[in-house]
Amino acid sequence: MSILSDLNALFETTNIPVETGVFSGVPPDEYLVLTPLSDTFAVFGDNKPLADINEVRITLFSKNNYLQRKNQLVRMLLQADFVIADRRYVGHEDDTGYHHYAIDVAKYYELEE
């Protein structure tokens, strides 16, 4: 499992287009971009990592009222056991008309021996 596949599966029910890195094509009025932030090993035992922590920034771009969608995404993430490390309104992009909201999430994956 990877955090990107977990997030894509989670967001399938939202009917919001999701892409990784950058949105290709003509963007709709609302979409998500997933940007990997880090992969780190944590929790060591016998000099071996026991967990892999993956972090991703989920960026919501919306020409509508973004607050309802933001709240929906946060609830979904918490119910799916993602750690929310940060949430912030980045701003309104006057040239495109999009509100830009970022949610940083992490997920811990146990390493198999």
Stockholm file with secondary structure:
# STOCKHOLM 1.0

chainA/1-113         MSILSDLNALFETTNIPVETGVFSGVPPDEYLVLTPLSDTFAVFGDNKPLADINEVRITLFSKNNYLQRKNQLVRMLLQADFVIADRRYVGHEDDTGYHHYAIDVAKYYELEE
#=GR chainA/1-113 SS CCHHHHHHHHHGGGTCCEEESSCCSSCCSEEEEEEEEEEEEEEEETTEEEEEEEEEEEEEEESSCHHHHHHHHHHHHHHTTCEEEEEEEEEEETTTTEEEEEEEEEEEEECCC
#=GC SS_cons         CCHHHHHHHHHGGGTCCEEESSCCSSCCSEEEEEEEEEEEEEEEETTEEEEEEEEEEEEEEESSCHHHHHHHHHHHHHHTTCEEEEEEEEEEETTTTEEEEEEEEEEEEECCC
//
